[in-house]
Amino acid sequence: MLDDATLQGKILLVDDDDEITQFVQDALEDEGFTVLIAHDGARAIELARVEIIDLVLLDIMLPHLDGFSVCQVLRDELDIPILFVSARQGESDRIQGLSVGGDDYIMKPFSIRELVARVRAHLRRENRLRKQKRQMVRLVCGALSIHLDTYEVRYREQLLALSRKEFEIVRLLALHPRQVFSRETIYERVWGDDANSYSETVTEHIKRVRRKLALADPHTEYIKTVWGVGYKWDQAIAKASDASF
């Protein structure tokens, strides 16, 4: 479990380059983190299933199973930050990384200070969310319910498989129905820091949220695009406390 005072946590570092893994491992361990190493995708999945991991640093070009495939498997099973760290610098690679469930995309070569700062920012936000206590437990939008205490979204009691960041976007928009949020604001509220790629990150996460909502309820447009401005929750919301259960 992540320690709030020092942000010490267990990080899974997935890269087939021995020099890079040693360099990053040394730097993270100097900061107080525990680091597990996987040199291929299959080993990464194996470790993630048996260890309590707080964050994953994931290369794309891996033997046997690439990072995109690894991310898809881990995202279906784990609700933790996954940060791609890759030499592939094309826009399509960044978009794909975010589309399959990545929370951030860091390009090689990178500054180790920036990498550590990104790791800390993601872990800090995870810690805040774990500790957050709310009197208001549930938001209700017709047959859709957003459970703020358990980070779940359900439609007619069917659980929607949202990642943590996807849930946070839904929560942010639903807590402020019909208020328009720019992509930059959504990124700052959900990811907690600035990044040049915030527009791509938010757009890809919104697309995934919309697909999952549409699969559950194809007749309702919950999130509306306000062209040139951003996004808003376009349905009425009722607020329910735990006394309503």
N, C-alpha and C positions, 0 to 999 in steps of 0.2 A: 504494500500500500504506500502511496506517495506521502512523503513527509512534508507537511505544510511549511515548517519553519525554514527548511533548507532547499526545498524542492528536489530532494534526492528521490530518484525513482529508478526503475529498471527499464533499460532501453534495449530494443532488439535492433542491431545494426546488420543490414543485409547487403553485402557487396562481395564480389569475387576477387577484388584487388587487395592483396595482402598488405601492400604499402598503405593504401588509403584506410583500410580497416584498423591497422595498428595506430596510425596517426589520429584518427577520430576517436578510437577507444581510449588512447592515452589522454587526449584532451578532455573527454567527458568524465573519465574516472578522476582526473585532477579536480573536476568540479563537484565530485561527490556522487556521481551516478554509478550505478551498476550496469555493465554493458555485456550483453550476450551477442555472440557473432554467428552468423550463418553465411556461408559462401555460395549457397544456391537456394533456389526457391522452395524446393521440397523440404529442405532442412529448416528454412524460415517458418514454414507452416507447422512443422512438427514442434519446434520450440514454442511457438505462439500458443499451441494447444495444451502444453504441459506446464508452462511457466506463467506467472502473473506479470504481464507486460504493461507498462504505462505509456509507451510510445514506440513507434517503429520508424527507423530511417531506412529507406528502401531504394536500392538502385533498380534501373529498368533492365539493363543488359546483364542477364544472369544465365548460368547454364541450366539447361533442361526446361525450366519454367520461368518466363520473364516476369519482370516486376509488375506489369499490368495485371497478369493472371494471379500473381500472389496477392495483390491488393484486393482483387475481387473476392478471393476466398476469405481473406482476413476480415474484410468489411462485413461479410455476411455473418461472421462469427464473433467479432470483437467490436466494442464501442470505445475505441481509443484513437488518439491522433496518429495518422499515417502520413509521413513526410517523404516525398520522393526526393532523392539526391542523385542527379544524373548528368552525364555529359551531353545528352541529347537536348539540343537547345531550340528545336523547331517549335513553332506555335502549336502545331498539331499534336506533338508529344505532350506539351503542357496541358492542352485541352483534354487529351485522352487520360492523362494521369488524374486530372480532377474529375473527369466523367466516371471513372471506375471507383471513385471513393476516396481519392487522396485529399488531404486537408491542406497541403502546401506543396510547392515544387521549387526546389533549390538547384540551381545549375552549377555544375563543375566547370572550371575550378571555383572554389568558394572560399570565403574567409571563415576560418574556424571560429572566430569571435562571433560572426553573424550566425553561423550554424548553432552555436551554443545559445545565443540569444533567442533564436527561433524556437529551439527546443524548450527553453525556459518559458517563453511566452505561451506556447501551447499547453505545457504542463500547468502553468499558473492558472490558465483559464479552466482547465479540467478540474483543478482543485477547488476553484471558486464555485463551479457548478455543483460539485459533489456536496459542498457544505451549504448550499443555498437552501434556506427554509422559507416556505411560502404559506401564508394563511389560505390563500386561494389555491385550491388543489386542481380544479378542472375548468376548462373552457369548453362550452358546448355550442356547436354550430349545426343545427339540425340533427342528423344522425351521426355527425362527426364529433368526437370528443378528444380533447387535448389534455393529457394528464401531466400536470406540471411537476408533480412530485416523483413520478416514475419515468418521466421522459418518454411517454408513449403517446401515439396517436392511434385512435381506433375509429372504425366506421362500422356501425351496427355490431359493436363488440369485436369485430375482426381487427387484429393488430396489423398496422402498416409497418413494413420493415424499413424504417427511416434510420439513417446514421445519426450520430450525435449532432453534427453540423446541420444536417437537414432538419432535424427537430428544432434546433435553435432558431433557424430561419422561420419555420412555421410559428414558433412561440412568439418571436419578435413581431411578426406581422399580425398575428391573431390578437395579441395583447393591445394592438393599436389599430383596430379595424378602420379601413378606408383612409388611413394616414399613409401618404406616399413616402417611401424610403428609397433614396438613391442607392446604386450599387456600392458606392464608396461607404456610405453610412452603414449599410448592411454588413459589409466586410469588417468595418471597425467595431460594430456591436457584437458580431458573432465570432470573429477571429481574434479581435482584441489588439491588432496592430496594423501598420500600414504596409502595403506591398504594391509594386508596380503592376502586378497581374490581378488586382482585386476584381476587375471587371469580368475577366474570364472565369475566375473562381466562383463568383456569385452567380453568373449566368448558368454555368454548368450545374451547380447545386440546385438552382431554381428549376431547371429543366427536369432534373431527377425527381424533385418533390412533386412537380406537376404530373409527371408520368404516374407516380405511385398514387396520388390522389385521384387521378382520372381512372385508373384501374379499379379503384374501390367505388367511385361515384362518377361515372362518365357524364352525368347530366348537370353537374354544378361546376362553375369556374370559381375556385376559391381564391386563387392568386391572379391578379390582373396586372398586365403591363401598362404602365402609363408612359407612352413613347417619349423619349427624350428626357425623362425624369427618373423613373425607377419602377418599383413594384408596390402593390398594396393588397391587403386582405380585403376582398370585395363582398364578404357576407357578414350578416349580423352575428354577433357573439353574445352568448349569455355566460355569466360567471357563477360557478357553483363551488361551495365549500365542501369539506369532508362530511358535513352534516347532511348533505344531499344524498349520500350513498345509502 
